[in-house]
Amino acid sequence: MSNTAIPLDLKAAEEHLMRFLSVEGVTGQEAAIAAAVTDELKKVGVPASAIRFDTVNERIPLPTQTGNLLVDLPGTRKGPRLLFATHLDTVQLCAGAKPKREGDRIVSDGTTALGGDNRTGCAVLVTLAETLLKHKLPHPPITLLFTVREESGIHGARELDPADLGGATMCFNIDSKFAAELITGAVGQENWEVEITGKASHAGVAPEKGISATLVASIALTEAHRGGWFGKVVKPNGKGTSNPGVFSGKDGKAAGDATNVVTDYVQIKGEARSQEAAFAAAIANAYREAFAKAQAEVKDAGGATAEVTFESKPSYPPFKVAEDAPAVRHAKKAAESIGLKPTTVLSNGGLDANWLDKHSVPTVTFGAGQYDPHTVNEYVDLAEFANGCRLAVALATLEG
């Protein structure tokens, strides 16, 4: 089906998008946007019996209002079941977004992020259902998946029951910028956390009696940097990135109580990413060793050292779908059928696709016009949004 042959109602698609952008639904609080998507699905002809929620929120180890939203569309021709996925939630910076159209873009008022990540995906999937039903386009069985808590640990995809996906053989995930840029793999992430318990002392009268948790942390991070483990990491045995992202005291408060008190407690939370899970773990271990070295270096007048507790664990696995895999071949063929020139790339960020692939559903991610996500400069490019909608329909209807 060519670009011009796809009967896309672009005005309706943009209306779906504007409605979804106007509904608040930060990560973990997706009930309102799930209700809005459900309402739009019913309006475009999806029967209520085809719409369901799973119980993933009961398994996610963080408060989550609702489960993943799933829609089952029976096939009108034979073929393996296809899965289309996106996520419902936005980052906190999108709270209170007020979308408006400016020419060929949708923008926020500049005080918040917009939420194009990933309300573009929500609108694409509703538009896909609308187009298939309205024009009675032949397609195999299809499941639509709208996940929760993607922005806070990819939990909706991680904790879902694969049986709820209906035996889908491949997935197409909407969560990026360009429709023709097919993401076929992504890094995995290792999270690490360290607690440093020093000893308070008067910083003016007897600083030598204290053990500065701040100093231990500073030396450790410097050690990691000097060893080439901080930021962009390139080693003979692997490549990746790292970031100590949260530096705080107890209960998220400031590290330290006053300038005249030696800091007795510091907590740091960080991450390590790589295309190889073992190398992400190696980066985290390099931080472990840096903190151990710093611990031994900082002592009070009596020779005592701080207590250092370092923990790390995988957050999500890396993945890569082979270039000759059916999902990649189908995505390329569909993109070419509507006049796009597809390329394949790897992502340095985690996606629902990381876990869907782990659930044995090879997944290709493509975009629908989200630009500068997670910033107040975020906007949706409507021409690219239209490309994303067309590609979804082509993927659903292309035979072979």
C-alpha positions in Angstrom: 0.0 0.0 0.0 1.6 3.3 -1.1 1.7 6.5 0.9 -1.1 8.0 -1.2 -3.1 4.8 -1.0 -3.3 4.7 2.8 -6.7 6.3 3.7 -5.4 8.3 6.6 -7.7 10.9 8.2 -4.9 13.2 9.3 -7.3 15.7 10.9 -8.8 13.0 13.1 -5.3 11.8 14.0 -4.2 15.2 15.1 -7.4 15.6 17.1 -6.6 12.4 19.0 -3.1 13.7 19.6 -4.2 17.0 20.9 -6.7 15.4 23.3 -4.1 13.0 24.7 -1.5 15.8 25.1 -4.1 17.7 27.2 -4.5 14.8 29.7 -2.1 14.6 32.6 -0.6 11.2 33.2 2.8 11.2 34.7 4.5 7.9 35.4 2.6 5.8 37.9 -0.5 8.0 37.5 -1.8 6.7 34.2 -5.5 6.2 35.1 -6.8 9.4 33.4 -4.9 8.9 30.2 -5.8 5.3 30.1 -9.5 6.3 30.4 -9.0 8.9 27.6 -7.5 6.4 25.3 -10.2 3.9 26.1 -12.9 6.5 25.3 -11.3 7.4 21.9 -10.9 3.7 21.0 -14.6 3.2 21.6 -15.5 6.3 19.6 -13.6 5.0 16.6 -15.5 1.7 16.7 -13.5 -0.7 18.9 -16.0 -2.7 20.9 -15.7 -2.5 24.7 -15.3 -6.3 24.8 -12.0 -6.0 22.9 -10.5 -3.6 25.5 -9.0 -4.9 28.7 -6.5 -4.1 31.4 -4.0 -6.5 32.9 -2.9 -6.7 36.5 0.7 -5.6 36.1 0.1 -2.7 38.6 -0.3 -5.4 41.3 3.2 -6.7 40.5 5.1 -3.4 39.9 7.1 -2.6 43.1 6.0 1.1 43.0 2.5 2.6 43.4 0.8 2.4 40.0 -2.8 3.4 39.4 -3.7 1.0 36.6 -2.5 -2.0 34.6 -1.4 -2.0 31.0 -4.2 -1.3 28.5 -4.6 -4.0 25.8 -6.8 -4.1 22.7 -7.5 -7.2 20.7 -8.5 -6.7 17.0 -9.5 -10.0 15.3 -7.8 -10.6 12.0 -9.7 -10.1 8.7 -7.2 -12.3 6.9 -4.9 -15.1 8.0 -1.4 -14.3 9.3 0.6 -14.3 12.5 -0.5 -12.0 15.3 1.1 -8.6 15.3 1.8 -6.5 18.4 1.8 -2.7 18.4 3.1 -1.0 21.5 3.5 2.4 23.1 3.6 3.8 26.6 0.9 5.8 28.4 3.0 7.7 30.9 5.1 10.9 30.7 7.9 12.3 32.8 7.0 14.6 35.7 8.0 17.7 33.8 4.9 17.2 31.6 2.5 17.8 34.5 0.1 20.6 33.6 1.1 20.7 29.9 -1.0 23.1 27.8 -0.5 22.0 24.1 -1.1 24.4 21.3 -0.5 24.3 17.6 2.1 26.6 16.0 2.2 26.0 12.2 3.3 22.5 11.6 4.2 21.8 15.2 2.4 21.2 18.5 4.2 22.9 21.4 3.7 23.6 25.1 3.5 27.0 26.7 7.2 26.7 27.6 6.7 26.1 31.3 6.5 22.3 31.1 7.5 19.6 28.7 4.8 18.6 26.2 4.3 14.9 26.5 4.9 14.0 22.9 6.9 11.2 24.5 4.7 9.3 24.3 1.3 10.7 23.5 2.3 10.5 19.9 2.4 6.8 20.2 -1.0 6.7 21.9 -2.5 8.7 19.0 -0.8 6.6 16.4 -2.3 3.4 17.8 -5.8 4.9 18.1 -5.5 6.2 14.5 -4.3 2.7 13.4 -7.5 1.1 14.9 -9.7 3.8 13.4 -8.2 3.4 10.0 -8.4 -0.4 9.9 -12.1 -0.4 11.1 -13.4 2.6 9.2 -12.0 1.4 5.8 -12.3 -2.4 6.5 -8.6 -2.9 5.6 -7.5 -6.6 5.6 -5.1 -7.4 8.4 -4.0 -10.3 10.6 -4.9 -10.5 14.3 -3.5 -7.5 16.1 -2.9 -6.6 19.8 -2.4 -3.0 20.8 -0.4 -2.6 24.1 -0.3 0.7 26.0 2.1 0.2 28.9 2.4 2.0 32.3 5.6 3.2 34.1 7.9 3.1 31.1 9.5 6.4 32.2 10.3 5.1 35.7 12.0 1.7 35.1 10.1 0.2 32.1 8.0 -1.6 34.6 4.8 -2.1 32.5 6.7 -4.1 29.9 9.0 -5.8 32.4 6.3 -7.2 34.7 3.6 -8.0 32.1 2.5 -11.6 31.6 3.7 -12.6 28.1 0.5 -14.7 27.8 -1.5 -11.5 27.6 0.2 -10.7 24.3 -1.8 -13.4 22.5 1.1 -15.2 20.9 2.3 -12.2 18.9 5.3 -13.1 16.7 6.7 -9.6 16.3 6.1 -6.1 17.7 6.3 -2.5 16.5 6.8 0.0 19.2 6.2 3.7 18.7 8.6 5.8 20.8 11.0 7.9 18.9 11.4 10.8 16.4 11.6 9.5 12.9 9.3 7.0 11.3 12.1 5.8 8.9 14.6 5.4 11.6 14.1 1.8 12.8 15.5 1.1 16.3 16.5 -2.6 16.3 18.5 -2.7 19.6 19.2 -0.7 22.7 21.6 -0.6 25.6 20.9 -2.4 28.9 21.3 -0.6 32.3 22.8 -1.5 35.6 21.7 0.6 38.5 24.0 1.2 41.5 23.6 2.8 44.9 26.1 3.6 47.6 25.7 4.7 51.2 28.6 6.3 53.0 28.3 6.6 56.8 31.1 8.7 58.2 31.3 10.4 61.6 30.1 13.9 62.5 32.4 16.3 64.3 32.7 20.0 64.8 34.3 21.2 61.6 36.0 24.2 63.2 37.0 22.8 66.6 38.0 19.2 65.8 37.6 18.3 62.1 40.2 15.6 62.6 37.8 13.6 64.8 35.3 13.4 62.0 35.1 11.2 59.0 33.7 13.1 56.0 31.3 11.1 53.9 31.5 14.0 51.4 35.2 13.5 51.0 34.9 9.8 50.6 32.3 10.3 47.8 34.4 13.0 46.1 37.5 10.9 46.1 35.6 7.9 44.7 34.0 9.8 41.9 37.4 11.4 41.0 38.9 7.9 41.0 36.2 6.7 38.7 36.8 9.6 36.4 40.5 9.2 36.3 40.1 5.5 35.6 37.9 6.3 32.5 34.7 5.0 34.1 32.8 8.2 34.4 30.6 9.5 31.6 31.5 8.0 28.2 33.3 4.7 28.8 35.5 3.2 26.1 37.7 0.2 27.1 39.3 -2.6 25.1 36.6 -5.0 26.4 33.6 -2.8 25.9 31.8 0.5 25.5 29.2 2.2 27.6 28.2 5.2 29.7 27.8 5.9 33.4 26.4 8.7 35.6 26.2 9.3 39.3 22.8 11.0 39.0 21.6 11.6 42.6 23.8 12.9 45.4 21.9 13.3 48.6 21.6 12.8 52.4 19.1 10.8 54.4 15.5 10.6 53.0 16.4 12.7 50.0 17.4 15.7 52.0 20.7 17.5 51.7 23.9 15.7 52.5 25.1 17.3 55.7 23.4 19.4 58.3 25.6 22.5 58.4 28.9 24.0 57.2 30.4 23.6 60.7 29.6 19.9 60.9 31.7 17.2 59.2 29.2 15.4 56.9 28.4 12.0 58.4 26.2 10.5 55.6 26.0 10.6 51.8 23.9 8.5 49.4 24.6 8.4 45.7 22.5 6.7 43.0 23.9 6.0 39.6 23.7 4.0 36.5 25.8 2.2 33.9 24.7 1.4 30.4 26.1 -0.8 27.6 25.1 -2.9 24.7 26.6 -5.8 26.7 25.0 -6.6 30.0 28.4 -7.9 31.3 30.1 -4.6 30.5 27.4 -2.5 32.2 28.0 -4.7 35.3 31.8 -4.1 34.9 31.3 -0.3 34.9 29.2 -0.6 38.1 32.0 -2.8 39.6 34.6 -0.1 38.8 32.6 2.3 40.9 32.4 -0.3 43.7 36.2 -0.5 43.6 36.6 3.3 43.5 34.4 3.7 46.6 36.4 1.0 48.4 39.7 2.7 47.6 38.3 6.1 48.8 37.0 4.4 52.0 40.5 3.2 52.9 42.0 6.6 52.2 39.8 8.8 54.5 40.4 8.2 58.2 39.8 10.1 61.4 42.6 10.9 63.9 42.3 7.4 65.4 42.5 5.6 62.0 38.8 4.7 61.7 37.2 4.7 58.3 33.7 5.3 57.0 31.2 2.5 56.5 30.5 2.0 52.8 27.7 -0.1 51.4 27.6 -0.5 47.6 24.8 -2.4 45.8 24.1 -2.8 42.1 21.5 -4.7 40.1 20.3 -4.9 36.5 17.5 -2.5 35.5 16.8 -3.8 32.0 18.6 -6.0 29.6 20.2 -4.9 26.3 18.9 -6.4 23.1 19.5 -6.5 19.4 17.2 -7.8 16.7 19.1 -9.2 13.7 18.9 -7.4 10.4 17.5 -10.4 8.7 14.9 -11.1 11.3 11.3 -11.2 10.1 10.3 -8.1 12.2 13.1 -6.0 10.7 12.4 -7.2 7.2 8.7 -6.4 7.6 9.4 -3.0 9.0 11.8 -2.1 6.1 9.3 -3.3 3.5 6.4 -1.4 5.1 8.5 1.8 5.3 9.6 1.5 1.6 6.0 0.9 0.6 5.0 4.4 1.7 8.0 6.1 0.2 10.3 6.2 3.2 14.0 5.2 3.1 14.5 3.1 6.3 17.7 2.9 8.2 18.4 0.8 11.3 20.0 2.2 14.4 20.8 1.2 18.0 19.5 3.3 20.9 21.5 4.5 23.9 18.2 4.7 26.0 16.1 1.9 27.3 12.7 1.2 25.7 9.7 -1.1 26.3 11.3 -3.0 23.4 14.1 -4.2 25.8 11.7 -6.2 27.8 9.3 -7.2 25.0 12.3 -8.7 23.2 13.1 -10.5 26.5 9.5 -11.8 26.5 10.3 -13.5 23.1 8.6 -10.9 20.9 11.2 -9.4 18.6 10.5 -5.6 18.5 11.3 -2.8 16.2 10.8 0.8 17.4 10.0 3.7 15.2 9.1 7.3 15.6 6.2 9.7 15.2 7.6 13.2 15.5 8.6 13.6 19.2 11.4 16.1 19.4 13.4 17.2 22.5 11.5 15.0 24.9 12.0 15.5 28.7 12.6 19.3 28.2 10.5 22.4 28.1 11.5 22.8 24.5 9.7 19.6 23.5 7.5 19.7 20.4 5.7 17.3 18.0 6.5 17.7 14.3 3.1 17.0 12.6 4.6 15.9 9.3 6.6 13.2 11.0 3.6 12.3 13.2 1.7 11.7 9.9 4.6 9.4 8.7 4.3 7.5 11.9 0.6 7.0 11.5 1.0 5.8 7.8 3.8 3.4 8.8 1.7 1.8 11.5 -1.1 1.2 8.9 1.4 -0.2 6.4 2.8 -2.5 9.0 -0.6 -3.8 9.9 -1.8 -4.3 6.3 1.3 -5.4 4.4 1.3 -9.0 3.5 4.4 -11.2 3.5 
